[in-house]
């Protein structure tokens, strides 16, 4: 694989941040002789975009930390021509030339390419209407600087009047901004069009995040869309919602998602996919084999849905850039991995993460999906400091194939989700998950990790030992057997339930009717399973267990 | 799978702690009608054996926390006959009867079985000679109580004289005890027969743990075996080592590993395997299909070595117990997973973990093995609080199949090892590892995680882009190019190296001889790779990179 006798190729990369810098530097590592040109329309080719909220909130104190690399460093180390403030306006795929606007001088010029890599990223979605000086999106360092100075100005404002902010959009960035604004002393109101925060998670799991927001005094407006802003003297004073509410604030932040910047690709006649991202093959090539696309502008194959989806996440963009950069100089046999949509966010004291499909996504796709919930500890319960987490594992009800997982709680949420993501990569099943030999010592896990416990439960269902019903199940007409101890019922009791503590179930069977459909409940589902095993082997014909017990039941019925 | 019409079976379980209680309770969950009898020769059938050091050291304050479940609770909840202080003395496999000694009365009796599950665990290895009252092993609660009261008595001793302890054996339990003794104010001396602590890890990775022990003032005696104890008035005063040294102490703790309790199985004519553990099939059945064995007494198939090995770890014992318990009543189609030897230990401020094979193990087995080292952060470097870790990934040099991984450092070591363990479960390769869509947000990881970086490096080697040589490589005669910046050389410079900072390498090529075998070095290997790419594409014929750079080099040459 020596490249010594290669003909010099010109590689042109459009956009640095969303995978472009990764592509350009990888092309250089693979081909020392290539002529590599990177055009970036802004001033930075690489910055820590996921770190912006933490800089604004002051957790990251030094702005320089956000600059991962400078144009000068990339030019020097990699021998790449880096041009900032240059916007690629059009692609002539016949002549293999791009037209570039110099945003400083207004002049245009042409640059020929042998291979072209498009990494133009995505742009924040904003509501229609005029922009105000106190309405912000958060996509780049310019946005960041504007927002931070507005916050600092408000913080310096005299008087005791509370500083108020509205955040629109309760996705990852929206929630990170809510936390940081709260740290800065703002009263925060959060508006989300969906009926829940964190739409990639199922509603009941997201509820745990909503409760944490509530504990911190954040006001939630869920299931409410934005109509527009009320302006006064060039500043927004209120945001008007579809419900008729108007929320007044000093500052408005829009985190309503992003739209892929496909204009350039579309104008050049490149094919878009069903999700309206640029369609690419397993080497990140567009419909023109000399043109690659990476990052938030493309759609990627979802490893569980088996359909192309847009997954605008940093890790995927970075790794795709690396692949395209290697492939375009002929040095990379690797194929683009399927994306799993693995994501994580910290919201005050709660961590929420997911991988694969949610139950709601599976339902929309018509995919059969069974679920189990486990409440577990970050490590062995007998060792101090264990933090609890609620884990939901989704699997195919017949094959046991893993479909996804969600976890919300304390420490160790990231580890559990990464293990499931790894298993999903390999197309694993819940039987695999039950077997994985994970690292265990008291400060780090349990001999039977929450992942194992969830997998055991799923395997029991596959093997016909138990039938779990979801926490949303309508229990009207069922014989409900609550096997908790009486003192536990103080917190939450189901109306109509018969309470027989698990340890006395065998001796009190006569109090129950074996011919009635029966649902066994407990706190988290574990004792319910034990109770159901007793009943189903002692003549009860139709026995189910409420998975996740009252812990999950409370979440689906709350709010 | 209804069990309503089953003939009642008698299941006899021998030993509770090492997987036996798991087996007995699983048998009950699967078969409500079975007659289940558990014999335990000690008083506890289930306790947190991995928590004992932390209770002794005071991190776990309440002894009751160690008792996961009591005989009474198991009897009540699961309808299991639990007999403690009963030792099974022999098995008559023809009559299907065990003989049981009541250790309280000295009487023996017989118990018939349909299925027998052996979980007798393992016993600590101790040196020959008389036992002294101040020499301890740590295997059960009795050991724990003895040791704790001895420690408390020493702590209460009057005077300023230092309290001294010797720990023999630098495996997981030995190291945990060293930490706890140090917390208790002891001067600790640690003796290990191998030339390193933590023999499951490779020596250079274990060196990071040795350095931490040194920083805490623990005196290490590596590569030194125990000859015996010097006794006075029934107490040990000194331990005599093969080197001729004698170490005096108030207290001696032996953590020299365990020997499987195979006596009962051997006497009954059950087959032992090559590792001298009881041989079992994928359902944990011994050579007699009516006799199962689980836990530290058996050998398990190692998922990477593909040979049977003894892996005396709690998680494996627990999960094997569950399998055997289900299978013996005919309700469990699951198969025993291969073990990966995944393990983790915290030693003061350092966490060390491993999965799969070490390089030394692979060498002993004659397995081809390539390695890469990556120094990485627990999360994005721009977000505060990232802790560093050194990750070593082992893979097959042609196929890229993962063989194992080791990590030593701060937070997040457990997560990385668990991800590799999961990939090993599926027989994954470094190409898989490069692709896994892990959860990323600044407090939790990096867009290119250290796992990805290690996998990228390994893939680059597989693709012929680079040749890594191990940190142990003899560099005599090679042209050594150190691409670090001059200020970095203050800490560690290789004699004979030419220093050309990476960013000036292209312009200073004339200072080097392209015909000489060349090794590129830097701090951790990343810039070395970039430098090697430049050289190998500009006429240098034989270029290698020192993997792990000076970070790893220092570890293999230190000590």
Interface residues (C-beta under 8 A of the other chain):
Chain A: X1 X2 X3 X4 X29 X30 X31 X32 X33 X48 X50 X51 X54 X59 X60 X61 X65 X66 X68 X73 X76 X77 X79 X172 X176 X303 X313 X314 X315 X316 X317 X318 X319 X322 X331 X332 X333 X334 X337 X338 X339 X340 X341 X342 X343 X344 X345 X346 X351 X353 X355 X380 X382 X383 X384 X414 X415 X417 X418 X419 X421 X422 X423 X425 X426 X428 X431 X432 X434 X435 X436 X437 X438 X439 X440 X441 X442 X443 X444 X445 X447 X448 X449 X452 X456 X459 X463 X464 X465 X502 X503 X506 X529 X530 X533 X534 X536 X537 X538 X539
Chain B: X1 X2 X3 X4 X29 X30 X31 X32 X33 X48 X50 X51 X54 X59 X60 X61 X65 X66 X68 X76 X77 X79 X172 X176 X303 X313 X314 X315 X316 X317 X318 X319 X322 X331 X332 X333 X334 X337 X338 X339 X340 X341 X342 X343 X344 X345 X346 X351 X353 X355 X380 X381 X382 X383 X384 X414 X415 X417 X418 X419 X421 X422 X423 X425 X426 X428 X431 X432 X434 X435 X436 X437 X438 X439 X440 X441 X442 X443 X444 X445 X447 X448 X449 X452 X456 X459 X463 X464 X465 X502 X503 X506 X529 X530 X533 X534 X536 X537 X538 X539
